[in-house]
Amino acid sequence: MDAEPFEYRRQARNPRTYMALGVAMSVVWLAFALDLRLSVRGLALIYLALVLWRLGANPRTGFRLDRRSLRWFGPRGRRIIALGDLASVTVGLGDKGGTVCFLNLADGRTEPLPGAEAYEVARLRQEFGARGVPVHS
């Protein structure tokens, strides 16, 4: 069976962040144009700097599952693992009701899969099963 790539990615460069950039630039312009107090100008500049930092850093979370490998990226960096190195996956509902997925690696370690909360449990089970990875509940 030849399975299509399955991907979920969330990143900082999205329409909401660019809207925040527009708001930040407008607030900075108003603070200087209306000659507001120095503390207001400083806060506006700090807000603009935070938005620009977020756009520049572009933090991402998610994963890509293809025929041979699983690539995931999150706060702790990027990882690529061959599907053959997966002993199994555990997919279920977390404490707060969202989907959680844990990768059980062949060397005995267990890693959480970032971005799993975007899908239903049945869909993740189906995608891993289609690639020959044993799935546990």
The first five atom37 places (N, CA, C, CB, O) and aatype in JSON, in Angstrom:
{
  "aatype": [12, 3, 0, 6, 14, 13, 6, 18, 1, 1, 5, 0, 1, 2, 14, 1, 16, 18, 12, 0, 10, 7, 19, 0, 12, 15, 19, 19, 17, 10, 0, 13, 0, 10, 3, 10, 1, 10, 15, 19, 1, 7, 10, 0, 10, 9, 18, 10, 0, 10, 19, 10, 17, 1, 10, 7, 0, 2, 14, 1, 16, 7, 13, 1, 10, 3, 1, 1, 15, 10, 1, 17, 13, 7, 14, 1, 7, 1, 1, 9, 9, 0, 10, 7, 3, 10, 0, 15, 19, 16, 19, 7, 10, 7, 3, 11, 7, 7, 16, 19, 4, 13, 10, 2, 10, 0, 3, 7, 1, 16, 6, 14, 10, 14, 7, 0, 6, 0, 18, 6, 19, 0, 1, 10, 1, 5, 6, 13, 7, 0, 1, 7, 19, 14, 19, 8, 15],
  "atom_mask": [
    [1, 1, 1, 1, 1],
    [1, 1, 1, 1, 1],
    [1, 1, 1, 1, 1],
    [1, 1, 1, 1, 1],
    [1, 1, 1, 1, 1],
    [1, 1, 1, 1, 1],
    [1, 1, 1, 1, 1],
    [1, 1, 1, 1, 1],
    [1, 1, 1, 1, 1],
    [1, 1, 1, 1, 1],
    [1, 1, 1, 1, 1],
    [1, 1, 1, 1, 1],
    [1, 1, 1, 1, 1],
    [1, 1, 1, 1, 1],
    [1, 1, 1, 1, 1],
    [1, 1, 1, 1, 1],
    [1, 1, 1, 1, 1],
    [1, 1, 1, 1, 1],
    [1, 1, 1, 1, 1],
    [1, 1, 1, 1, 1],
    [1, 1, 1, 1, 1],
    [1, 1, 1, 0, 1],
    [1, 1, 1, 1, 1],
    [1, 1, 1, 1, 1],
    [1, 1, 1, 1, 1],
    [1, 1, 1, 1, 1],
    [1, 1, 1, 1, 1],
    [1, 1, 1, 1, 1],
    [1, 1, 1, 1, 1],
    [1, 1, 1, 1, 1],
    [1, 1, 1, 1, 1],
    [1, 1, 1, 1, 1],
    [1, 1, 1, 1, 1],
    [1, 1, 1, 1, 1],
    [1, 1, 1, 1, 1],
    [1, 1, 1, 1, 1],
    [1, 1, 1, 1, 1],
    [1, 1, 1, 1, 1],
    [1, 1, 1, 1, 1],
    [1, 1, 1, 1, 1],
    [1, 1, 1, 1, 1],
    [1, 1, 1, 0, 1],
    [1, 1, 1, 1, 1],
    [1, 1, 1, 1, 1],
    [1, 1, 1, 1, 1],
    [1, 1, 1, 1, 1],
    [1, 1, 1, 1, 1],
    [1, 1, 1, 1, 1],
    [1, 1, 1, 1, 1],
    [1, 1, 1, 1, 1],
    [1, 1, 1, 1, 1],
    [1, 1, 1, 1, 1],
    [1, 1, 1, 1, 1],
    [1, 1, 1, 1, 1],
    [1, 1, 1, 1, 1],
    [1, 1, 1, 0, 1],
    [1, 1, 1, 1, 1],
    [1, 1, 1, 1, 1],
    [1, 1, 1, 1, 1],
    [1, 1, 1, 1, 1],
    [1, 1, 1, 1, 1],
    [1, 1, 1, 0, 1],
    [1, 1, 1, 1, 1],
    [1, 1, 1, 1, 1],
    [1, 1, 1, 1, 1],
    [1, 1, 1, 1, 1],
    [1, 1, 1, 1, 1],
    [1, 1, 1, 1, 1],
    [1, 1, 1, 1, 1],
    [1, 1, 1, 1, 1],
    [1, 1, 1, 1, 1],
    [1, 1, 1, 1, 1],
    [1, 1, 1, 1, 1],
    [1, 1, 1, 0, 1],
    [1, 1, 1, 1, 1],
    [1, 1, 1, 1, 1],
    [1, 1, 1, 0, 1],
    [1, 1, 1, 1, 1],
    [1, 1, 1, 1, 1],
    [1, 1, 1, 1, 1],
    [1, 1, 1, 1, 1],
    [1, 1, 1, 1, 1],
    [1, 1, 1, 1, 1],
    [1, 1, 1, 0, 1],
    [1, 1, 1, 1, 1],
    [1, 1, 1, 1, 1],
    [1, 1, 1, 1, 1],
    [1, 1, 1, 1, 1],
    [1, 1, 1, 1, 1],
    [1, 1, 1, 1, 1],
    [1, 1, 1, 1, 1],
    [1, 1, 1, 0, 1],
    [1, 1, 1, 1, 1],
    [1, 1, 1, 0, 1],
    [1, 1, 1, 1, 1],
    [1, 1, 1, 1, 1],
    [1, 1, 1, 0, 1],
    [1, 1, 1, 0, 1],
    [1, 1, 1, 1, 1],
    [1, 1, 1, 1, 1],
    [1, 1, 1, 1, 1],
    [1, 1, 1, 1, 1],
    [1, 1, 1, 1, 1],
    [1, 1, 1, 1, 1],
    [1, 1, 1, 1, 1],
    [1, 1, 1, 1, 1],
    [1, 1, 1, 1, 1],
    [1, 1, 1, 0, 1],
    [1, 1, 1, 1, 1],
    [1, 1, 1, 1, 1],
    [1, 1, 1, 1, 1],
    [1, 1, 1, 1, 1],
    [1, 1, 1, 1, 1],
    [1, 1, 1, 1, 1],
    [1, 1, 1, 0, 1],
    [1, 1, 1, 1, 1],
    [1, 1, 1, 1, 1],
    [1, 1, 1, 1, 1],
    [1, 1, 1, 1, 1],
    [1, 1, 1, 1, 1],
    [1, 1, 1, 1, 1],
    [1, 1, 1, 1, 1],
    [1, 1, 1, 1, 1],
    [1, 1, 1, 1, 1],
    [1, 1, 1, 1, 1],
    [1, 1, 1, 1, 1],
    [1, 1, 1, 1, 1],
    [1, 1, 1, 1, 1],
    [1, 1, 1, 0, 1],
    [1, 1, 1, 1, 1],
    [1, 1, 1, 1, 1],
    [1, 1, 1, 0, 1],
    [1, 1, 1, 1, 1],
    [1, 1, 1, 1, 1],
    [1, 1, 1, 1, 1],
    [1, 1, 1, 1, 1],
    [1, 1, 1, 1, 1]
  ],
  "atom_positions": [
    [[0.84, -1.17, 0.0], [0.0, 0.0, 0.0], [0.89, 1.24, 0.0], [-0.96, -0.01, 1.22], [1.82, 1.35, 0.81]],
    [[0.63, 2.16, -0.88], [1.4, 3.38, -0.99], [0.62, 4.52, -0.37], [1.75, 3.69, -2.47], [-0.34, 5.02, -0.97]],
    [[1.01, 4.95, 0.82], [0.27, 5.98, 1.55], [0.8, 7.36, 1.2], [0.38, 5.75, 3.07], [2.01, 7.56, 1.07]],
    [[-0.09, 8.31, 1.04], [0.27, 9.7, 0.78], [0.87, 10.32, 2.04], [-0.97, 10.5, 0.31], [0.56, 9.88, 3.15]],
    [[1.72, 11.33, 1.88], [2.24, 12.02, 3.08], [1.1, 12.64, 3.89], [3.25, 13.12, 2.67], [0.11, 13.1, 3.34]],
    [[1.26, 12.63, 5.17], [0.28, 13.16, 6.12], [1.01, 14.19, 6.95], [-0.36, 12.02, 7.02], [2.03, 13.88, 7.56]],
    [[0.5, 15.42, 6.98], [1.27, 16.49, 7.61], [0.36, 17.42, 8.39], [2.05, 17.28, 6.57], [-0.78, 17.68, 8.02]],
    [[0.91, 17.91, 9.49], [0.28, 18.99, 10.26], [1.39, 19.94, 10.68], [-0.51, 18.44, 11.51], [2.41, 19.51, 11.22]],
    [[1.2, 21.22, 10.44], [2.2, 22.21, 10.8], [1.5, 23.47, 11.29], [3.13, 22.53, 9.59], [0.56, 23.96, 10.67]],
    [[1.97, 23.98, 12.39], [1.49, 25.26, 12.91], [2.72, 26.13, 13.1], [0.67, 25.1, 14.25], [3.69, 25.71, 13.74]],
    [[2.69, 27.34, 12.56], [3.85, 28.21, 12.69], [3.41, 29.64, 12.97], [4.71, 28.15, 11.44], [2.23, 29.98, 12.83]],
    [[4.37, 30.46, 13.36], [4.07, 31.83, 13.78], [3.73, 32.75, 12.61], [5.23, 32.39, 14.55], [3.02, 33.73, 12.79]],
    [[4.22, 32.45, 11.44], [3.92, 33.3, 10.29], [2.56, 32.93, 9.73], [5.02, 33.17, 9.19], [2.42, 32.04, 8.88]],
    [[1.56, 33.64, 10.23], [0.19, 33.41, 9.8], [-0.53, 34.76, 9.78], [-0.54, 32.39, 10.74], [0.02, 35.75, 10.25]],
    [[-1.74, 34.82, 9.24], [-2.44, 36.11, 9.13], [-2.62, 36.83, 10.47], [-3.79, 35.89, 8.51], [-2.54, 38.06, 10.52]],
    [[-2.87, 36.1, 11.54], [-3.06, 36.75, 12.84], [-1.79, 37.48, 13.31], [-3.47, 35.73, 13.89], [-1.87, 38.57, 13.87]],
    [[-0.64, 36.87, 13.07], [0.6, 37.5, 13.49], [0.88, 38.75, 12.65], [1.77, 36.52, 13.37], [1.37, 39.76, 13.17]],
    [[0.56, 38.69, 11.38], [0.76, 39.88, 10.55], [-0.24, 40.98, 10.92], [0.62, 39.52, 9.06], [0.08, 42.17, 10.81]],
    [[-1.44, 40.6, 11.34], [-2.38, 41.61, 11.84], [-1.84, 42.24, 13.13], [-3.78, 40.97, 12.1], [-1.97, 43.45, 13.32]],
    [[-1.25, 41.43, 13.99], [-0.65, 41.96, 15.22], [0.49, 42.92, 14.88], [-0.13, 40.81, 16.12], [0.69, 43.92, 15.57]],
    [[1.24, 42.62, 13.82], [2.31, 43.51, 13.39], [1.73, 44.86, 12.95], [3.14, 42.87, 12.26], [2.27, 45.91, 13.28]],
    [[0.64, 44.82, 12.19], [0.0, 46.06, 11.76], [-0.51, 46.88, 12.93], [0.0, 0.0, 0.0], [-0.36, 48.1, 12.96]],
    [[-1.11, 46.21, 13.91], [-1.58, 46.9, 15.11], [-0.4, 47.51, 15.86], [-2.36, 45.93, 16.03], [-0.47, 48.65, 16.31]],
    [[0.68, 46.75, 16.0], [1.85, 47.24, 16.73], [2.45, 48.46, 16.05], [2.92, 46.13, 16.85], [2.81, 49.44, 16.72]],
    [[2.55, 48.42, 14.74], [3.09, 49.56, 14.02], [2.18, 50.78, 14.16], [3.29, 49.21, 12.54], [2.66, 51.9, 14.28]],
    [[0.87, 50.55, 14.13], [-0.08, 51.66, 14.29], [0.01, 52.27, 15.68], [-1.51, 51.18, 14.03], [-0.03, 53.49, 15.83]],
    [[0.13, 51.43, 16.69], [0.22, 51.92, 18.07], [1.51, 52.72, 18.26], [0.17, 50.74, 19.07], [1.49, 53.77, 18.91]],
    [[2.61, 52.24, 17.72], [3.87, 52.98, 17.82], [3.74, 54.33, 17.11], [5.05, 52.16, 17.22], [4.16, 55.36, 17.65]],
    [[3.17, 54.34, 15.92], [3.0, 55.59, 15.19], [2.12, 56.57, 15.98], [2.38, 55.32, 13.8], [2.46, 57.75, 16.09]],
    [[0.99, 56.07, 16.53], [0.11, 56.94, 17.32], [0.81, 57.48, 18.56], [-1.15, 56.18, 17.72], [0.64, 58.64, 18.92]],
    [[1.58, 56.64, 19.21], [2.28, 57.07, 20.43], [3.23, 58.22, 20.14], [3.05, 55.89, 21.05], [3.36, 59.15, 20.94]],
    [[3.9, 58.15, 18.99], [4.82, 59.23, 18.65], [4.09, 60.42, 18.03], [5.89, 58.73, 17.7], [4.45, 61.57, 18.29]],
    [[3.07, 60.16, 17.21], [2.34, 61.25, 16.55], [1.56, 62.09, 17.56], [1.39, 60.69, 15.49], [1.47, 63.31, 17.41]],
    [[1.0, 61.45, 18.57], [0.23, 62.18, 19.58], [1.1, 62.66, 20.74], [-0.88, 61.3, 20.11], [0.6, 63.24, 21.7]],
    [[2.39, 62.41, 20.63], [3.35, 62.84, 21.65], [2.94, 62.37, 23.05], [3.49, 64.37, 21.62], [2.89, 63.14, 24.01]],
    [[2.63, 61.06, 23.12], [2.24, 60.47, 24.4], [3.46, 60.34, 25.32], [1.58, 59.1, 24.2], [4.6, 60.53, 24.9]],
    [[3.18, 60.01, 26.56], [4.26, 59.9, 27.55], [5.3, 58.87, 27.12], [3.7, 59.53, 28.91], [5.02, 57.97, 26.33]],
    [[6.48, 59.03, 27.66], [7.6, 58.15, 27.34], [7.28, 56.69, 27.7], [8.86, 58.61, 28.09], [7.69, 55.78, 26.98]],
    [[6.57, 56.46, 28.79], [6.24, 55.08, 29.19], [5.32, 54.42, 28.17], [5.57, 55.07, 30.59], [5.46, 53.23, 27.89]],
    [[4.39, 55.16, 27.6], [3.49, 54.61, 26.57], [4.28, 54.29, 25.31], [2.34, 55.61, 26.25], [4.08, 53.24, 24.7]],
    [[5.17, 55.18, 24.93], [6.02, 54.92, 23.76], [6.88, 53.67, 23.97], [6.92, 56.14, 23.46], [7.02, 52.84, 23.08]],
    [[7.44, 53.56, 25.18], [8.27, 52.4, 25.5], [7.5, 51.09, 25.43], [0.0, 0.0, 0.0], [7.98, 50.1, 24.89]],
    [[6.29, 51.11, 25.99], [5.46, 49.89, 25.93], [5.08, 49.54, 24.5], [4.19, 50.08, 26.77], [5.07, 48.37, 24.13]],
    [[4.78, 50.55, 23.69], [4.44, 50.31, 22.29], [5.63, 49.72, 21.54], [3.98, 51.6, 21.61], [5.47, 48.81, 20.73]],
    [[6.81, 50.22, 21.81], [8.01, 49.69, 21.17], [8.32, 48.27, 21.62], [9.2, 50.59, 21.46], [8.77, 47.44, 20.82]],
    [[8.08, 47.99, 22.88], [8.29, 46.62, 23.38], [7.33, 45.66, 22.69], [8.09, 46.56, 24.92], [7.72, 44.56, 22.29]],
    [[6.06, 46.06, 22.55], [5.07, 45.23, 21.86], [5.51, 44.98, 20.41], [3.67, 45.9, 21.9], [5.44, 43.85, 19.93]],
    [[5.96, 46.03, 19.73], [6.42, 45.88, 18.35], [7.61, 44.93, 18.28], [6.79, 47.25, 17.75], [7.69, 44.09, 17.39]],
    [[8.54, 45.06, 19.22], [9.72, 44.19, 19.24], [9.33, 42.73, 19.44], [10.69, 44.64, 20.34], [9.9, 41.84, 18.81]],
    [[8.36, 42.48, 20.32], [7.92, 41.1, 20.55], [7.28, 40.49, 19.31], [6.92, 41.05, 21.71], [7.54, 39.33, 18.99]],
    [[6.47, 41.26, 18.62], [5.83, 40.75, 17.4], [6.89, 40.49, 16.32], [4.77, 41.75, 16.87], [6.84, 39.46, 15.65]],
    [[7.83, 41.4, 16.17], [8.9, 41.2, 15.18], [9.76, 40.0, 15.54], [9.77, 42.46, 15.08], [10.18, 39.25, 14.65]],
    [[10.04, 39.8, 16.83], [10.82, 38.63, 17.25], [10.08, 37.33, 16.89], [11.1, 38.67, 18.76], [10.68, 36.38, 16.39]],
    [[8.77, 37.31, 17.15], [7.98, 36.11, 16.86], [7.98, 35.81, 15.36], [6.54, 36.28, 17.37], [8.08, 34.65, 14.96]],
    [[7.86, 36.84, 14.55], [7.9, 36.63, 13.1], [9.28, 36.16, 12.65], [7.53, 37.92, 12.37], [9.39, 35.28, 11.79]],
    [[10.31, 36.74, 13.22], [11.67, 36.36, 12.84], [12.03, 34.95, 13.28], [0.0, 0.0, 0.0], [12.63, 34.2, 12.51]],
    [[11.67, 34.6, 14.5], [11.98, 33.26, 15.02], [11.11, 32.2, 14.37], [11.8, 33.22, 16.55], [11.54, 31.06, 14.17]],
    [[9.87, 32.56, 14.04], [8.9, 31.67, 13.41], [8.86, 30.28, 14.06], [9.23, 31.52, 11.93], [9.12, 29.28, 13.39]],
    [[8.54, 30.2, 15.36], [8.47, 28.89, 16.0], [7.41, 28.01, 15.36], [8.19, 29.03, 17.5], [6.31, 28.46, 15.05]],
    [[7.76, 26.74, 15.16], [6.85, 25.79, 14.5], [6.67, 24.56, 15.37], [7.38, 25.4, 13.11], [7.56, 24.16, 16.12]],
    [[5.5, 23.97, 15.25], [5.25, 22.65, 15.83], [4.48, 21.82, 14.81], [4.46, 22.76, 17.18], [3.73, 22.37, 13.99]],
    [[4.67, 20.54, 14.85], [3.93, 19.66, 13.95], [4.73, 18.44, 13.58], [0.0, 0.0, 0.0], [5.75, 18.12, 14.2]],
    [[4.25, 17.76, 12.53], [4.91, 16.54, 12.08], [4.56, 16.26, 10.63], [4.52, 15.35, 12.96], [3.6, 16.81, 10.09]],
    [[5.35, 15.4, 9.99], [5.09, 14.93, 8.64], [5.35, 13.43, 8.65], [6.0, 15.67, 7.57], [6.42, 12.97, 9.04]],
    [[4.37, 12.69, 8.21], [4.44, 11.24, 8.18], [4.38, 10.8, 6.72], [3.29, 10.58, 9.01], [3.38, 11.03, 6.05]],
    [[5.45, 10.18, 6.22], [5.42, 9.67, 4.85], [5.64, 8.16, 4.86], [6.49, 10.37, 3.97], [5.52, 7.53, 5.9]],
    [[5.97, 7.58, 3.7], [6.07, 6.12, 3.61], [7.2, 5.53, 4.43], [6.25, 5.72, 2.17], [7.09, 4.41, 4.92]],
    [[8.29, 6.27, 4.59], [9.48, 5.71, 5.24], [9.88, 6.36, 6.55], [10.62, 5.8, 4.31], [10.62, 5.76, 7.34]],
    [[9.41, 7.57, 6.8], [9.91, 8.27, 7.99], [8.85, 9.16, 8.62], [11.12, 9.11, 7.62], [7.81, 9.46, 8.03]],
    [[9.16, 9.55, 9.83], [8.34, 10.51, 10.58], [9.27, 11.65, 10.95], [7.67, 9.85, 11.85], [10.31, 11.44, 11.57]],
    [[8.88, 12.86, 10.59], [9.64, 14.05, 10.93], [8.78, 14.9, 11.83], [10.09, 14.85, 9.66], [7.64, 15.2, 11.49]],
    [[9.32, 15.3, 12.99], [8.55, 16.18, 13.84], [9.42, 17.31, 14.32], [7.95, 15.43, 15.03], [10.64, 17.17, 14.47]],
    [[8.77, 18.43, 14.55], [9.47, 19.63, 14.96], [8.65, 20.31, 16.03], [9.74, 20.57, 13.77], [7.42, 20.35, 15.96]],
    [[9.34, 20.84, 17.01], [8.68, 21.48, 18.13], [9.66, 22.33, 18.9], [0.0, 0.0, 0.0], [10.73, 22.67, 18.39]],
    [[9.31, 22.68, 20.14], [10.18, 23.54, 20.94], [11.56, 22.94, 21.19], [9.52, 23.82, 22.26], [12.53, 23.68, 21.39]],
    [[11.66, 21.62, 21.19], [12.96, 20.99, 21.45], [13.75, 20.69, 20.18], [12.75, 19.71, 22.23], [14.73, 19.95, 20.24]],
    [[13.35, 21.24, 19.05], [14.08, 21.05, 17.81], [13.38, 20.1, 16.86], [0.0, 0.0, 0.0], [12.2, 19.79, 17.01]],
    [[14.14, 19.65, 15.88], [13.62, 18.76, 14.83], [14.17, 17.36, 15.02], [13.97, 19.29, 13.42], [15.29, 17.17, 15.49]],
    [[13.35, 16.39, 14.65], [13.79, 14.98, 14.71], [13.27, 14.27, 13.48], [13.28, 14.27, 16.0], [12.18, 14.56, 12.99]],
    [[14.05, 13.36, 12.98], [13.64, 12.49, 11.88], [13.9, 11.07, 12.34], [14.41, 12.82, 10.54], [14.98, 10.75, 12.84]],
    [[12.89, 10.22, 12.16], [13.04, 8.83, 12.57], [12.44, 7.94, 11.49], [12.37, 8.57, 13.95], [11.37, 8.22, 10.96]],
    [[13.14, 6.86, 11.17], [12.62, 5.89, 10.21], [11.46, 5.14, 10.85], [13.74, 4.91, 9.74], [11.49, 4.85, 12.05]],
    [[10.45, 4.81, 10.06], [9.31, 4.1, 10.62], [9.72, 2.74, 11.17], [8.23, 3.92, 9.55], [9.06, 2.21, 12.07]],
    [[10.79, 2.18, 10.65], [11.29, 0.91, 11.17], [11.83, 1.02, 12.58], [0.0, 0.0, 0.0], [11.93, 0.01, 13.29]],
    [[12.19, 2.23, 13.0], [12.7, 2.45, 14.36], [11.59, 2.67, 15.37], [13.64, 3.63, 14.37], [11.86, 2.86, 16.56]],
    [[10.34, 2.66, 14.91], [9.2, 2.78, 15.82], [8.73, 1.39, 16.22], [8.04, 3.59, 15.15], [8.37, 0.59, 15.36]],
    [[8.72, 1.11, 17.5], [8.18, -0.17, 17.97], [6.66, -0.14, 17.84], [8.62, -0.46, 19.43], [6.05, -1.12, 17.43]],
    [[6.07, 0.99, 18.22], [4.62, 1.17, 18.13], [4.3, 2.62, 18.45], [3.87, 0.2, 19.08], [5.17, 3.4, 18.83]],
    [[3.03, 2.97, 18.31], [2.55, 4.28, 18.74], [1.35, 4.06, 19.64], [2.18, 5.19, 17.52], [0.6, 3.09, 19.48]],
    [[1.18, 4.95, 20.58], [0.01, 4.92, 21.46], [-0.79, 6.18, 21.2], [0.43, 4.82, 22.98], [-0.29, 7.3, 21.37]],
    [[-2.04, 6.01, 20.77], [-2.9, 7.14, 20.43], [-4.14, 7.06, 21.31], [-3.28, 7.14, 18.91], [-4.74, 5.99, 21.44]],
    [[-4.52, 8.18, 21.89], [-5.7, 8.19, 22.74], [-6.11, 9.61, 23.09], [0.0, 0.0, 0.0], [-5.61, 10.58, 22.52]],
    [[-7.02, 9.72, 24.04], [-7.48, 11.01, 24.51], [-6.71, 11.38, 25.77], [-9.0, 11.0, 24.78], [-6.5, 10.55, 26.65]],
    [[-6.31, 12.65, 25.86], [-5.59, 13.13, 27.02], [-6.53, 13.52, 28.14], [0.0, 0.0, 0.0], [-7.75, 13.36, 28.03]],
    [[-5.95, 14.03, 29.21], [-6.73, 14.44, 30.39], [-7.72, 15.54, 30.07], [-5.8, 14.91, 31.48], [-8.81, 15.58, 30.64]],
    [[-7.36, 16.42, 29.15], [-8.22, 17.56, 28.82], [-9.12, 17.28, 27.63], [-7.39, 18.78, 28.55], [-9.78, 18.19, 27.13]],
    [[-9.16, 16.04, 27.17], [-10.06, 15.65, 26.09], [-9.46, 15.71, 24.71], [0.0, 0.0, 0.0], [-10.1, 15.25, 23.76]],
    [[-8.26, 16.27, 24.54], [-7.63, 16.35, 23.22], [-6.88, 15.07, 22.89], [0.0, 0.0, 0.0], [-6.57, 14.27, 23.77]],
    [[-6.59, 14.89, 21.62], [-5.85, 13.72, 21.16], [-4.38, 13.83, 21.57], [-5.97, 13.56, 19.63], [-3.77, 14.89, 21.44]],
    [[-3.83, 12.74, 22.05], [-2.4, 12.66, 22.36], [-1.83, 11.44, 21.64], [-2.15, 12.57, 23.9], [-2.52, 10.44, 21.45]],
    [[-0.57, 11.54, 21.25], [0.1, 10.44, 20.57], [1.52, 10.33, 21.13], [0.13, 10.67, 19.02], [2.25, 11.31, 21.2]],
    [[1.88, 9.13, 21.52], [3.23, 8.86, 22.03], [3.9, 7.86, 21.11], [3.19, 8.34, 23.49], [3.32, 6.84, 20.75]],
    [[5.14, 8.17, 20.75], [5.93, 7.3, 19.9], [6.75, 6.39, 20.8], [6.84, 8.11, 18.93], [7.56, 6.87, 21.6]],
    [[6.56, 5.11, 20.67], [7.33, 4.12, 21.43], [8.47, 3.66, 20.53], [6.43, 2.9, 21.9], [8.26, 2.89, 19.59]],
    [[9.68, 4.13, 20.8], [10.83, 3.85, 19.95], [11.4, 2.47, 20.24], [11.9, 4.92, 20.14], [11.21, 1.92, 21.32]],
    [[12.11, 1.94, 19.26], [12.68, 0.59, 19.39], [13.7, 0.5, 20.51], [13.32, 0.16, 18.08], [13.91, -0.58, 21.06]],
    [[14.34, 1.63, 20.86], [15.34, 1.59, 21.94], [14.72, 1.75, 23.32], [16.37, 2.68, 21.72], [15.45, 1.84, 24.31]],
    [[13.4, 1.77, 23.42], [12.72, 1.82, 24.71], [12.25, 3.19, 25.14], [0.0, 0.0, 0.0], [11.48, 3.3, 26.1]],
    [[12.68, 4.25, 24.46], [12.24, 5.6, 24.82], [10.84, 5.87, 24.3], [13.22, 6.65, 24.27], [10.37, 5.24, 23.36]],
    [[10.18, 6.81, 24.95], [8.86, 7.25, 24.53], [8.89, 8.76, 24.33], [7.77, 6.85, 25.58], [9.35, 9.5, 25.2]],
    [[8.41, 9.23, 23.17], [8.4, 10.65, 22.84], [6.98, 11.08, 22.49], [9.37, 10.95, 21.66], [6.27, 10.35, 21.79]],
    [[6.55, 12.26, 22.97], [5.25, 12.77, 22.54], [5.34, 13.32, 21.11], [4.74, 13.86, 23.51], [6.38, 13.87, 20.73]],
    [[4.28, 13.19, 20.34], [4.24, 13.7, 18.98], [3.56, 15.06, 18.98], [3.5, 12.71, 18.04], [2.36, 15.13, 19.25]],
    [[4.29, 16.15, 18.68], [3.67, 17.47, 18.67], [2.7, 17.61, 17.5], [4.74, 18.56, 18.6], [2.97, 17.12, 16.4]],
    [[1.58, 18.27, 17.73], [0.6, 18.5, 16.68], [-0.48, 17.45, 16.6], [0.0, 0.0, 0.0], [-1.41, 17.6, 15.8]],
    [[-0.4, 16.4, 17.4], [-1.4, 15.33, 17.35], [-2.78, 15.83, 17.78], [-0.98, 14.18, 18.23], [-3.79, 15.25, 17.38]],
    [[-2.82, 16.87, 18.59], [-4.1, 17.38, 19.08], [-4.99, 17.92, 17.98], [-3.87, 18.46, 20.11], [-6.18, 18.15, 18.2]],
    [[-4.44, 18.13, 16.77], [-5.22, 18.67, 15.66], [-6.08, 17.62, 14.98], [-4.29, 19.31, 14.65], [-6.91, 17.96, 14.14]],
    [[-5.9, 16.35, 15.32], [-6.61, 15.27, 14.64], [-7.39, 14.4, 15.61], [-5.63, 14.41, 13.88], [-7.14, 14.4, 16.82]],
    [[-8.35, 13.68, 15.06], [-9.12, 12.73, 15.86], [-8.29, 11.46, 16.05], [-10.48, 12.41, 15.19], [-7.4, 11.15, 15.26]],
    [[-8.6, 10.76, 17.11], [-7.87, 9.53, 17.44], [-7.94, 8.53, 16.29], [-8.43, 8.9, 18.74], [-6.93, 7.93, 15.92]],
    [[-9.12, 8.34, 15.72], [-9.31, 7.36, 14.64], [-8.45, 7.71, 13.42], [-10.8, 7.29, 14.23], [-7.9, 6.82, 12.77]],
    [[-8.33, 8.98, 13.11], [-7.54, 9.39, 11.94], [-6.07, 9.09, 12.13], [-7.73, 10.88, 11.66], [-5.42, 8.59, 11.21]],
    [[-5.52, 9.38, 13.31], [-4.11, 9.07, 13.56], [-3.86, 7.56, 13.56], [-3.66, 9.66, 14.91], [-2.86, 7.09, 13.01]],
    [[-4.77, 6.81, 14.15], [-4.63, 5.35, 14.13], [-4.61, 4.83, 12.7], [-5.77, 4.68, 14.91], [-3.82, 3.95, 12.36]],
    [[-5.48, 5.38, 11.86], [-5.56, 4.96, 10.46], [-4.27, 5.3, 9.71], [-6.75, 5.64, 9.78], [-3.76, 4.46, 8.96]],
    [[-3.74, 6.5, 9.91], [-2.53, 6.93, 9.19], [-1.31, 6.1, 9.59], [-2.26, 8.41, 9.46], [-0.54, 5.69, 8.72]],
    [[-1.13, 5.84, 10.89], [0.0, 5.02, 11.31], [-0.2, 3.57, 10.88], [0.19, 5.1, 12.84], [0.76, 2.92, 10.45]],
    [[-1.42, 3.06, 10.99], [-1.7, 1.7, 10.58], [-1.46, 1.47, 9.1], [0.0, 0.0, 0.0], [-0.98, 0.41, 8.71]],
    [[-1.78, 2.47, 8.26], [-1.56, 2.36, 6.82], [-0.09, 2.24, 6.47], [-2.17, 3.55, 6.11], [0.26, 1.78, 5.38]],
    [[0.77, 2.65, 7.37], [2.21, 2.58, 7.14], [2.87, 1.42, 7.86], [2.86, 3.88, 7.57], [4.09, 1.32, 7.91]],
    [[2.04, 0.53, 8.42], [2.57, -0.68, 9.05], [3.1, -0.5, 10.46], [0.0, 0.0, 0.0], [3.8, -1.38, 10.96]],
    [[2.78, 0.6, 11.12], [3.24, 0.82, 12.48], [2.17, 0.29, 13.43], [3.52, 2.34, 12.74], [1.01, 0.68, 13.3]],
    [[2.51, -0.59, 14.39], [1.52, -1.08, 15.34], [0.97, 0.08, 16.2], [2.15, -2.16, 16.25], [1.72, 0.92, 16.69]],
    [[-0.35, 0.1, 16.36], [-1.02, 1.18, 17.09], [-1.69, 0.6, 18.32], [-2.06, 1.91, 16.19], [-2.41, -0.39, 18.24]],
    [[-1.44, 1.24, 19.49], [-2.08, 0.86, 20.74], [-3.01, 1.97, 21.21], [-1.03, 0.53, 21.82], [-2.83, 3.13, 20.84]],
    [[-3.99, 1.61, 22.02], [-4.9, 2.61, 22.57], [-4.4, 3.11, 23.9], [-6.31, 2.03, 22.73], [-5.04, 3.96, 24.52]]
  ]
}
